[in-house]
Amino acid sequence: MGAGPSRPPPPPRVAMKLAGTTIQIQHLPPLIRAQTKEGILGAVLARNRFLSSEARGSSSSATTETHNKLSASIARAHRDGCFRDYLVLLVEKSMFGLCTRSGVVPGPLLELARMVNPFLDRDREGAAPSDPDLSALQPLPDGRDGAPLQTSPYPTTFRVTDLELVTGEEKDLLVLLYYTHDMDGCADEAIDFISTIADRGLKEDTLARRREPFTETEIYTFWAMSYITSHLASRSSPSPSVGTTTTTTAAANPPQPLKLAPQAANQLRAESQTQVHRLFTICDMLLHDHRLDQICLLQQQLQQLPPLRRGADQVTVARVHSLARQMRKRSNSDGRDVKVWHIAYADSLVAGLRPAKPRLRWRRVLGFAAPAEAGGG
């Protein structure tokens, strides 16, 4: 008789996703409880509703309830002594507040950032914003050996050894979120740190060779890098955003340009140009994995970067149209994981494009008329 296998082939492995999202379970930070994943799910769904309202041009949905739920989950993780859950939920609350423009980075996260990177400036004025839900986490005696943590800002029920559970990716994200609190005060530090991360593993040839999917922590890192870069670029050379009007008061009192060190200014210019193409490359990779929620999250910052805000070149315009076309094609082919708001958000990015103005010829810059204009009377 035939020598074929008697057993049927195993069923295909289907990635487990958080319900109603394109976030796969294996891409979440490790060692977190099920109730923490539920907290992440609620924040992601609320964030998606906010991005969907942005695509429609309507007012954003209420975010207070989501902030309150995240604060309650953080307090519960702190009470139970679950450091991983505490860290992940603090990051989620920070990202939700920044993305929806409804909150600031909580003070405890700033303290954790200083713990993982002691070189961060503790003495900068205004280093810790007030957060009524998460403030006043005072250090108590360590229950393991009885040594009081009198000189440490570390939250209660946690120990310094818990920092060993923080991954390298999470340390980068914590520092980036720390910089978002006072970007003008630490601009040189922030852009230097962003350049360091980019040189470490985000060059085009490195991304082209990458085969493993991005984690959710990495997606947040890309978003935070673009968030800081777009802010510093707008402050170093202020210019009105596309689709906005300058008020009389703002025109009469323009903000003072941000002064950067020469090296930081060069890094900012290079990073502003590079990030656009890098984000497009990352979005193409995410599209291959059907991760549309993450693409729209990155697109939110993509349209704030100077090459798109001031005027996109032909290559950038082509890549924006290509990404929107691929998302629409994916929706028409199988519709898997593609929702109406995904397509609407991509279309809103296309609609907001403003092609770059052609460079003036040197004769016109010097005040001479072009040959065609000279004969036109």
C-alpha positions as CSV (number, residue, x, y, z in Angstrom):
1,M,0.0,0.0,0.0
2,G,1.0,3.6,-0.1
3,A,3.6,5.0,2.3
4,G,1.8,8.3,2.9
5,P,1.4,9.6,6.4
6,S,-1.6,8.3,8.3
7,R,-2.1,11.4,10.4
8,P,-3.8,14.5,8.9
9,P,-1.7,17.7,8.8
10,P,-2.0,19.9,11.8
11,P,-4.3,22.9,11.6
12,P,-2.8,26.2,10.7
13,R,-1.6,28.3,13.6
14,V,-3.8,31.4,13.9
15,A,-2.5,34.3,15.8
16,M,-4.6,35.2,18.9
17,K,-5.7,38.9,18.7
18,L,-7.3,41.2,21.2
19,A,-10.9,41.3,20.3
20,G,-11.8,44.1,17.9
21,T,-8.2,45.1,17.2
22,T,-5.2,43.9,15.1
23,I,-3.0,43.6,18.2
24,Q,-1.7,40.0,18.4
25,I,-1.1,38.5,21.8
26,Q,2.4,37.4,21.2
27,H,3.4,41.0,20.3
28,L,2.4,42.3,23.8
29,P,5.0,42.8,26.5
30,P,5.6,39.4,28.3
31,L,4.7,38.3,31.8
32,I,1.5,40.3,32.2
33,R,-1.8,39.2,33.6
34,A,-5.1,38.7,31.7
35,Q,-6.7,41.7,33.4
36,T,-3.8,43.8,32.2
37,K,-4.5,42.7,28.7
38,E,-8.1,43.7,29.2
39,G,-6.9,47.2,30.3
40,I,-4.8,47.4,27.2
41,L,-7.7,46.4,25.0
42,G,-9.9,49.1,26.5
43,A,-7.3,51.7,25.9
44,V,-6.6,50.6,22.3
45,L,-10.3,50.5,21.4
46,A,-10.7,54.1,22.8
47,R,-7.7,55.2,20.9
48,N,-9.1,53.7,17.7
49,R,-12.3,55.6,18.2
50,F,-10.3,58.8,18.6
51,L,-8.4,58.1,15.4
52,S,-11.6,57.2,13.6
53,S,-13.1,60.6,14.7
54,E,-10.0,62.3,13.4
55,A,-10.5,60.7,10.0
56,R,-14.1,61.9,9.9
57,G,-13.1,65.4,10.9
58,S,-15.4,65.2,13.9
59,S,-14.8,66.0,17.6
60,S,-12.8,63.4,19.5
61,S,-14.7,60.9,21.8
62,A,-14.6,61.2,25.5
63,T,-11.4,59.9,27.1
64,T,-11.9,60.6,30.8
65,E,-13.5,57.2,31.4
66,T,-10.5,55.4,29.8
67,H,-8.0,57.4,31.9
68,N,-10.0,56.5,35.0
69,K,-10.0,52.8,34.2
70,L,-6.3,52.8,33.5
71,S,-5.6,54.6,36.7
72,A,-7.6,52.1,38.6
73,S,-5.7,49.2,36.9
74,I,-2.4,50.8,37.7
75,A,-3.3,51.2,41.4
76,R,-4.4,47.6,41.5
77,A,-1.2,46.4,40.0
78,H,0.8,48.6,42.4
79,R,-1.2,47.2,45.4
80,D,-0.7,43.6,44.2
81,G,3.0,44.1,43.7
82,C,2.9,43.1,40.0
83,F,5.7,45.2,38.6
84,R,5.3,44.1,35.0
85,D,1.6,45.0,34.9
86,Y,2.4,48.3,36.7
87,L,5.0,49.2,34.1
88,V,3.0,48.2,31.0
89,L,-0.2,50.0,32.2
90,L,1.8,53.2,32.9
91,V,3.2,53.1,29.4
92,E,-0.3,52.5,28.0
93,K,-1.8,55.4,30.0
94,S,1.1,57.7,28.8
95,M,0.6,56.7,25.1
96,F,-3.1,57.1,25.3
97,G,-2.9,60.6,26.8
98,L,-0.3,61.7,24.2
99,C,-2.1,60.2,21.2
100,T,-5.5,61.6,22.2
101,R,-4.0,64.9,23.5
102,S,-5.9,64.3,26.7
103,G,-3.2,63.8,29.3
104,V,0.5,64.0,30.2
105,V,3.1,61.4,31.2
106,P,2.3,60.3,34.8
107,G,4.8,61.1,37.5
108,P,5.5,57.5,38.4
109,L,6.6,56.7,34.9
110,L,9.1,59.6,35.0
111,E,10.5,58.1,38.1
112,L,10.8,54.7,36.5
113,A,12.6,56.3,33.6
114,R,15.1,57.9,36.0
115,M,15.6,54.5,37.6
116,V,16.5,52.8,34.3
117,N,18.6,55.8,33.2
118,P,20.2,57.6,36.1
119,F,21.7,60.2,33.7
120,L,18.3,61.8,33.1
121,D,18.2,65.3,34.5
122,R,16.4,65.1,37.9
123,D,16.9,68.8,38.7
124,R,15.2,70.2,35.6
125,E,12.4,72.6,36.6
126,G,9.0,71.0,36.3
127,A,10.4,67.5,36.1
128,A,7.2,65.8,37.4
129,P,3.7,66.8,36.3
130,S,0.9,66.5,38.8
131,D,-1.4,63.5,38.3
132,P,-4.1,63.3,41.0
133,D,-4.7,59.6,40.3
134,L,-1.1,58.4,40.5
135,S,0.8,60.8,42.7
136,A,2.1,60.3,46.2
137,L,3.5,56.8,45.8
138,Q,5.8,57.1,48.8
139,P,8.7,54.6,49.4
140,L,8.2,52.2,52.3
141,P,10.6,49.7,54.0
142,D,11.5,46.8,51.7
143,G,9.6,43.7,52.9
144,R,12.3,41.3,51.8
145,D,15.3,42.5,53.9
146,G,13.8,45.4,55.9
147,A,16.1,48.0,54.3
148,P,14.3,51.3,54.0
149,L,14.3,52.9,50.6
150,Q,14.5,56.4,52.1
151,T,16.6,57.9,49.3
152,S,14.9,56.3,46.4
153,P,11.7,57.5,44.6
154,Y,10.9,53.8,43.8
155,P,7.2,53.0,44.4
156,T,6.1,51.0,47.3
157,T,5.9,47.1,47.1
158,F,8.6,47.1,44.4
159,R,12.3,46.6,44.7
160,V,15.3,47.8,42.7
161,T,15.8,44.2,41.5
162,D,12.5,44.4,39.7
163,L,14.3,46.6,37.1
164,E,15.8,43.4,35.8
165,L,12.4,42.7,34.3
166,V,12.5,45.8,32.1
167,T,13.6,44.9,28.6
168,G,15.9,47.0,26.5
169,E,13.1,48.1,24.2
170,E,11.0,49.2,27.2
171,K,14.0,51.2,28.6
172,D,14.2,53.1,25.3
173,L,10.5,53.8,25.4
174,L,10.6,55.0,29.0
175,V,13.3,57.5,28.2
176,L,11.5,58.7,25.1
177,L,8.3,59.2,27.1
178,Y,10.3,61.0,29.8
179,Y,11.6,63.5,27.1
180,T,8.0,64.1,25.9
181,H,7.2,65.8,29.2
182,D,9.7,68.6,28.7
183,M,10.9,68.5,25.1
184,D,12.0,72.2,24.9
185,G,14.1,71.8,28.0
186,C,15.9,68.7,26.9
187,A,15.9,69.1,23.1
188,D,19.5,68.4,22.6
189,E,19.4,65.2,24.7
190,A,16.2,64.0,23.1
191,I,17.3,64.3,19.5
192,D,20.7,62.7,20.3
193,F,18.9,59.8,22.0
194,I,16.6,59.4,19.0
195,S,19.6,59.3,16.6
196,T,21.2,56.7,18.8
197,I,18.2,54.4,18.6
198,A,17.9,54.9,14.9
199,D,21.6,54.1,14.3
200,R,21.3,51.0,16.5
201,G,18.8,49.1,14.4
202,L,16.5,51.2,12.3
203,K,18.6,51.9,9.1
204,E,17.0,51.0,5.8
205,D,19.3,48.0,5.1
206,T,18.7,46.6,8.7
207,L,14.9,46.9,8.3
208,A,15.1,45.3,4.8
209,R,16.8,42.2,6.4
210,R,14.4,42.0,9.3
211,R,12.1,39.0,9.4
212,E,10.5,39.0,12.8
213,P,7.4,41.2,13.4
214,F,7.5,44.3,15.5
215,T,6.4,44.2,19.1
216,E,3.9,46.7,20.4
217,T,6.6,48.3,22.4
218,E,8.6,48.9,19.2
219,I,5.5,50.4,17.6
220,Y,5.2,52.8,20.5
221,T,8.9,53.6,20.3
222,F,8.5,54.6,16.6
223,W,5.5,56.8,17.5
224,A,7.3,58.5,20.3
225,M,10.4,59.2,18.2
226,S,8.2,60.8,15.5
227,Y,6.2,62.7,18.2
228,I,9.4,64.3,19.6
229,T,10.9,64.9,16.2
230,S,7.9,66.7,14.8
231,H,7.6,68.9,17.9
232,L,11.2,69.9,17.9
233,A,11.2,70.5,14.1
234,S,8.1,72.8,14.4
235,R,9.7,74.7,17.3
236,S,13.1,75.1,15.7
237,S,11.6,76.6,12.6
238,P,7.9,77.4,13.2
239,S,5.6,77.2,10.3
240,P,1.8,76.8,10.3
241,S,0.5,73.2,9.7
242,V,-1.4,72.2,6.7
243,G,-5.1,73.0,7.0
244,T,-4.7,75.4,9.9
245,T,-5.1,79.2,10.0
246,T,-2.9,81.5,12.1
247,T,-4.8,83.6,14.5
248,T,-4.2,87.3,14.9
249,T,-2.8,86.9,18.4
250,A,-0.4,84.1,17.3
251,A,0.7,86.2,14.3
252,A,1.4,89.2,16.6
253,N,3.3,87.1,19.1
254,P,5.0,84.2,17.3
255,P,6.7,81.6,19.5
256,Q,10.4,82.0,19.9
257,P,12.3,79.5,17.7
258,L,14.0,76.7,19.7
259,K,17.7,77.1,19.9
260,L,19.6,73.8,19.4
261,A,23.3,73.1,19.5
262,P,24.8,72.9,16.0
263,Q,25.2,69.1,16.2
264,A,21.6,68.6,17.5
265,A,20.3,70.8,14.7
266,N,22.0,68.7,12.1
267,Q,20.7,65.5,13.7
268,L,17.2,66.9,13.8
269,R,17.3,67.8,10.1
270,A,18.6,64.4,9.1
271,E,16.2,62.6,11.4
272,S,13.2,64.6,10.1
273,Q,13.9,63.4,6.5
274,T,14.8,59.9,7.4
275,Q,11.8,59.2,9.6
276,V,9.3,59.7,6.8
277,H,10.9,56.9,4.7
278,R,11.5,54.8,7.7
279,L,7.9,55.0,8.8
280,F,6.7,54.1,5.3
281,T,8.9,51.0,5.3
282,I,7.6,50.0,8.7
283,C,4.0,50.5,7.6
284,D,4.6,48.3,4.5
285,M,5.9,45.6,6.9
286,L,2.9,46.0,9.2
287,L,0.5,45.9,6.2
288,H,2.0,42.5,5.3
289,D,1.0,41.2,8.8
290,H,-2.5,42.8,8.6
291,R,-1.7,45.2,11.5
292,L,-3.9,48.1,10.4
293,D,-4.5,49.6,13.8
294,Q,-0.7,50.1,14.2
295,I,-0.4,51.6,10.7
296,C,-3.0,54.3,11.5
297,L,-1.3,55.0,14.8
298,L,2.0,55.7,13.0
299,Q,0.2,57.7,10.3
300,Q,-1.0,60.1,12.9
301,Q,2.6,61.2,13.5
302,L,3.7,60.7,9.9
303,Q,1.6,63.6,8.7
304,Q,3.1,65.8,11.4
305,L,6.7,65.4,10.2
306,P,8.1,68.4,8.3
307,P,8.4,66.7,4.9
308,L,4.6,66.2,4.9
309,R,3.6,69.3,6.9
310,R,5.5,71.8,4.8
311,G,5.1,70.1,1.4
312,A,5.8,66.5,0.2
313,D,8.1,65.7,-2.6
314,Q,7.1,63.4,-5.5
315,V,8.6,60.3,-3.8
316,T,6.7,60.9,-0.6
317,V,3.4,61.7,-2.4
318,A,3.8,58.4,-4.3
319,R,4.4,56.4,-1.2
320,V,1.4,57.9,0.6
321,H,-0.9,57.1,-2.4
322,S,0.6,53.6,-2.6
323,L,0.0,52.9,1.1
324,A,-3.6,54.0,0.9
325,R,-4.1,52.0,-2.3
326,Q,-2.6,48.8,-0.8
327,M,-4.9,49.2,2.3
328,R,-7.9,49.6,0.0
329,K,-6.8,46.7,-2.1
330,R,-6.5,44.5,1.0
331,S,-10.0,45.5,2.0
332,N,-11.4,44.6,-1.4
333,S,-9.6,41.2,-1.6
334,D,-10.5,39.6,1.7
335,G,-11.4,42.3,4.1
336,R,-9.6,40.5,6.9
337,D,-8.8,42.9,9.8
338,V,-9.6,45.9,7.6
339,K,-12.3,48.3,8.9
340,V,-13.9,51.3,7.3
341,W,-12.1,53.7,9.6
342,H,-8.7,52.2,8.5
343,I,-9.4,53.2,4.9
344,A,-10.9,56.6,6.0
345,Y,-7.7,57.4,7.9
346,A,-5.5,56.5,5.0
347,D,-7.6,58.6,2.7
348,S,-7.5,61.5,5.1
349,L,-3.7,61.4,4.9
350,V,-3.9,61.5,1.1
351,A,-6.4,64.4,1.2
352,G,-4.1,66.4,3.5
353,L,-1.1,66.1,1.2
354,R,0.4,69.3,-0.1
355,P,3.0,68.9,-2.8
356,A,6.2,70.8,-2.3
357,K,6.5,74.1,-4.2
358,P,9.1,74.0,-7.0
359,R,12.4,75.7,-6.1
360,L,12.7,79.3,-7.5
361,R,15.4,79.7,-10.1
362,W,18.4,81.8,-9.1
363,R,17.5,84.6,-11.6
364,R,14.1,85.0,-10.0
365,V,15.6,84.9,-6.5
366,L,17.9,87.8,-7.5
367,G,15.0,89.8,-8.9
368,F,15.4,89.1,-12.6
369,A,12.4,87.9,-14.7
370,A,12.5,84.4,-16.2
371,P,12.9,84.3,-20.0
372,A,9.3,83.4,-20.5
373,E,8.2,86.2,-18.3
374,A,10.5,88.8,-20.0
375,G,8.7,88.5,-23.3
376,G,5.2,88.5,-21.8
377,G,5.0,92.3,-21.3
